Amino acid sequence: MDAAAAGPYPLAALLGALAIPAQCAEIEHPECSTAADYQRWFDTWVAPTYIEHPDLQPVLDGETCYAYRLALRRNGHRSDEYLPVRFVVGHPDVTMHRIAFDGVLHIEIRPFVRDVIEGAERWLLQYMETNPSRPAASAMLAAWFD
């Protein structure tokens, strides 16, 4: 996925990254994974990367990413009034990651994908330690992130 983000397929990588919290939440809650599980997973494993100051909330949270994921799954129909985030393809000469202007937070796709993957890798290590009885899920995830 990281290679796709850096290469000619950044939007495919973004869709994949936005799906990772759902996959992990479903493994944690196989009986019924919900939007709240997605948001909680993202807020635990990725959002701390987006905290600008220890006393502040993350600038990107699970609720926003879940809404963005749903919007992209619906053929890109979304309302910017509900999603104050724009995912952008980076440029070698200009950094747009975590830059806010005109009331919109701009997130570069490649670093975002890397942040989600790193969060999933941390989660996977903890999950495999605390759930040794579920080796199939652990093996699937390990192969997926490899």
Backbone hydrogen bonds in HBPLUS format (Angstrom, degrees):
<---DONOR---> <-ACCEPTOR-->    atom                        ^
c    i                          cat <-CA-CA->   ^        H-A-AA   ^      H-
h    n   atom  resd res      DA  || num        DHA   H-A  angle D-A-AA Bond
n    s   type  num  typ     dist DA aas  dist angle  dist       angle   num
A0005-ALA N   A0001-MET O   2.98 MM   4  6.28 152.6  2.05 148.0 155.2     1
A0006-ALA N   A0002-ASP O   3.08 MM   4  6.33 147.0  2.19 143.3 151.7     2
A0007-GLY N   A0003-ALA O   2.89 MM   4  5.92 131.2  2.13 139.7 153.1     3
A0009-TYR N   A0004-ALA O   3.26 MM   5  4.87 133.3  2.49 143.0 146.6     4
A0013-ALA N   A0009-TYR O   3.11 MM   4  6.40 156.4  2.16 152.3 159.2     5
A0014-LEU N   A0010-PRO O   2.90 MM   4  6.16 149.9  1.99 144.1 152.4     6
A0015-LEU N   A0011-LEU O   2.98 MM   4  6.24 162.1  2.01 147.4 151.2     7
A0016-GLY N   A0012-ALA O   2.97 MM   4  6.21 156.3  2.03 145.3 152.1     8
A0017-ALA N   A0013-ALA O   2.82 MM   4  6.05 158.5  1.87 150.1 156.1     9
A0018-LEU N   A0014-LEU O   2.89 MM   4  6.11 158.0  1.94 153.2 159.0    10
A0019-ALA N   A0015-LEU O   3.12 MM   4  6.27 124.1  2.44 134.4 148.0    11
A0019-ALA N   A0016-GLY O   3.08 MM   3  5.08 138.5  2.26  95.8 108.0    12
A0020-ILE N   A0016-GLY O   3.20 MM   4  6.48 131.0  2.45 143.5 155.4    13
A0020-ILE N   A0017-ALA O   3.29 MM   3  5.32 139.1  2.47  97.3 107.7    14
A0022-ALA N   A0019-ALA O   3.06 MM   3  5.34 119.7  2.43 105.7 120.6    15
A0023-GLN N   A0019-ALA O   3.07 MM   4  6.40 157.2  2.12 156.7 163.7    16
A0024-CYS N   A0020-ILE O   2.98 MM   4  6.20 169.0  1.99 165.3 167.5    17
A0025-ALA N   A0021-PRO O   2.86 MM   4  5.91 161.3  1.90 145.8 151.8    18
A0026-GLU N   A0022-ALA O   2.90 MM   4  5.99 150.0  1.99 142.4 150.7    19
A0027-ILE N   A0023-GLN O   3.06 MM   4  6.34 146.2  2.18 142.1 150.8    20
A0028-GLU N   A0024-CYS O   2.99 MM   4  6.30 152.7  2.06 147.4 155.2    21
A0029-HIS N   A0025-ALA O   2.84 MM   4  5.99 148.0  1.94 144.9 154.1    22
A0032-CYS N   A0029-HIS O   3.20 MM   3  5.84 138.9  2.38 114.7 123.7    23
A0037-ASP N   A0034-THR O   3.07 MM   3  5.10 122.6  2.41  94.5 108.7    24
A0038-TYR N   A0034-THR O   3.09 MM   4  6.50 157.2  2.14 149.6 155.2    25
A0039-GLN N   A0035-ALA O   2.91 MM   4  6.17 170.3  1.92 156.8 158.5    26
A0040-ARG N   A0036-ALA O   2.85 MM   4  5.95 159.0  1.90 144.6 150.8    27
A0041-TRP N   A0037-ASP O   2.88 MM   4  6.02 161.0  1.91 148.4 153.7    28
A0042-PHE N   A0038-TYR O   2.96 MM   4  6.24 170.9  1.97 159.0 160.7    29
A0043-ASP N   A0039-GLN O   2.84 MM   4  5.98 164.4  1.86 150.7 155.8    30
A0044-THR N   A0040-ARG O   2.94 MM   4  6.07 140.8  2.10 143.2 152.9    31
A0044-THR N   A0041-TRP O   3.17 MM   3  5.21 127.3  2.46  96.2 109.8    32
A0045-TRP N   A0041-TRP O   2.92 MM   4  6.05 169.1  1.94 161.9 164.2    33
A0046-VAL N   A0042-PHE O   2.87 MM   4  5.18 158.2  1.92 142.5 146.5    34
A0047-ALA N   A0042-PHE O   2.93 MM   5  6.07 169.3  1.94 150.3 153.3    35
A0049-THR N   A0046-VAL O   2.91 MM   3  5.76 155.0  1.98 130.4 136.9    36
A0050-TYR N   A0047-ALA O   2.70 MM   3  5.20 152.2  1.78 119.9 129.2    37
A0059-VAL N   A0050-TYR O   2.75 MM   9  5.57 166.7  1.76 157.1 153.9    38
A0056-LEU N   A0053-HIS O   2.89 MM   3  5.38 168.4  1.91 127.3 130.8    39
A0065-CYS N   A0061-ASP O   3.09 MM   4  6.40 166.9  2.11 154.2 158.2    40
A0066-TYR N   A0062-GLY O   2.85 MM   4  5.89 155.8  1.90 146.7 153.5    41
A0067-ALA N   A0063-GLU O   3.04 MM   4  6.21 160.1  2.08 144.2 149.6    42
A0068-TYR N   A0064-THR O   2.90 MM   4  6.14 155.0  1.96 148.7 156.2    43
A0069-ARG N   A0065-CYS O   2.84 MM   4  6.01 157.8  1.89 146.8 152.9    44
A0070-LEU N   A0066-TYR O   2.97 MM   4  6.25 162.3  2.00 152.0 156.0    45
A0071-ALA N   A0067-ALA O   2.94 MM   4  6.15 157.1  1.99 145.5 152.2    46
A0072-LEU N   A0068-TYR O   2.91 MM   4  6.16 161.3  1.94 155.1 159.2    47
A0073-ARG N   A0069-ARG O   3.00 MM   4  6.20 149.8  2.09 145.4 154.0    48
A0074-ARG N   A0070-LEU O   3.12 MM   4  6.33 124.0  2.44 137.1 151.0    49
A0074-ARG N   A0071-ALA O   3.07 MM   3  5.10 140.0  2.24  96.3 108.2    50
A0076-GLY N   A0071-ALA O   3.15 MM   5  5.48 128.4  2.43 138.9 144.4    51
A0077-HIS N   A0074-ARG O   3.33 MM   3  5.95 170.7  2.34 118.6 121.4    52
A0082-TYR N   A0079-SER O   3.00 MM   3  5.65 151.0  2.09 117.5 124.9    53
A0083-LEU N   A0079-SER O   3.23 MM   4  6.45 134.8  2.45 138.6 150.9    54
A0105-LEU N   A0084-PRO O   2.89 MM  21  6.16 172.2  1.90 148.9 146.3    55
A0086-ARG N   A0105-LEU O   2.81 MM  19  6.20 156.2  1.87 159.0 161.6    56
A0107-ILE N   A0086-ARG O   2.83 MM  21  6.12 165.7  1.85 158.1 161.8    57
A0088-VAL N   A0107-ILE O   2.80 MM  19  5.99 157.5  1.85 143.6 150.0    58
A0109-ILE N   A0088-VAL O   2.87 MM  21  5.82 153.5  1.94 158.0 159.6    59
A0094-VAL N   A0091-HIS O   3.24 MM   3  5.39 147.2  2.36 106.3 115.3    60
A0098-ARG N   A0106-HIS O   2.78 MM   8  5.58 120.9  2.13 142.9 160.6    61
A0099-ILE N   A0106-HIS O   3.28 MM   7  5.28 146.8  2.39 142.3 145.6    62
A0106-HIS N   A0099-ILE O   2.75 MM   7  5.28 166.1  1.77 146.1 151.1    63
A0101-PHE N   A0104-VAL O   3.08 MM   3  5.53 154.5  2.15 150.2 149.6    64
A0104-VAL N   A0101-PHE O   3.10 MM   3  5.53 162.0  2.13 112.4 118.0    65
A0112-PHE N   A0108-GLU O   3.18 MM   4  6.23 154.8  2.24 148.0 155.7    66
A0113-VAL N   A0109-ILE O   2.83 MM   4  6.01 166.0  1.85 164.4 167.2    67
A0114-ARG N   A0110-ARG O   3.06 MM   4  6.29 163.2  2.09 152.2 156.7    68
A0115-ASP N   A0111-PRO O   2.85 MM   4  6.07 154.1  1.92 145.9 153.1    69
A0116-VAL N   A0112-PHE O   2.95 MM   4  6.27 157.4  2.00 155.3 160.6    70
A0117-ILE N   A0113-VAL O   2.93 MM   4  6.17 163.7  1.96 153.2 158.0    71
A0118-GLU N   A0114-ARG O   2.87 MM   4  6.05 162.8  1.90 151.4 156.3    72
A0119-GLY N   A0115-ASP O   2.97 MM   4  6.15 153.8  2.04 142.2 149.5    73
A0120-ALA N   A0116-VAL O   2.88 MM   4  6.12 155.7  1.94 149.2 156.0    74
A0121-GLU N   A0117-ILE O   2.84 MM   4  6.12 148.8  1.93 148.8 157.9    75
A0122-ARG N   A0118-GLU O   3.02 MM   4  6.30 156.3  2.08 146.9 152.4    76
A0123-TRP N   A0119-GLY O   2.91 MM   4  6.14 161.1  1.94 148.0 153.9    77
A0124-LEU N   A0120-ALA O   2.77 MM   4  5.88 158.6  1.81 146.4 152.6    78
A0125-LEU N   A0121-GLU O   3.10 MM   4  6.31 159.4  2.14 146.0 150.0    79
A0126-GLN N   A0122-ARG O   3.22 MM   4  6.52 164.6  2.25 149.0 152.6    80
A0127-TYR N   A0123-TRP O   2.72 MM   4  5.92 161.7  1.75 156.6 163.1    81
A0128-MET N   A0124-LEU O   2.87 MM   4  5.99 167.4  1.88 155.0 157.1    82
A0129-GLU N   A0125-LEU O   3.18 MM   4  6.35 148.5  2.29 140.5 148.7    83
A0130-THR N   A0126-GLN O   2.99 MM   4  6.22 155.3  2.05 152.6 159.0    84
A0131-ASN N   A0127-TYR O   2.82 MM   4  5.73 126.7  2.11 148.4 161.3    85
A0134-ARG N   A0131-ASN O   3.06 MM   3  5.70 166.3  2.08 123.6 125.4    86
A0138-SER N   A0134-ARG O   3.27 MM   4  6.54 165.4  2.29 151.9 156.3    87
A0139-ALA N   A0135-PRO O   2.77 MM   4  5.88 159.8  1.81 149.6 155.0    88
A0140-MET N   A0136-ALA O   2.95 MM   4  6.10 157.6  2.00 146.2 152.4    89
A0141-LEU N   A0137-ALA O   3.00 MM   4  6.20 166.5  2.02 152.3 155.3    90
A0142-ALA N   A0138-SER O   2.90 MM   4  6.03 160.2  1.94 148.8 155.1    91
A0143-ALA N   A0139-ALA O   3.01 MM   4  6.16 158.2  2.06 146.9 151.8    92
A0144-TRP N   A0140-MET O   2.95 MM   4  6.14 148.9  2.05 144.0 153.5    93
A0145-PHE N   A0141-LEU O   2.99 MM   4  6.20 154.3  2.06 155.9 160.0    94
A0146-ASP N   A0142-ALA O   3.12 MM   4  6.01 122.6  2.47 134.1 147.8    95
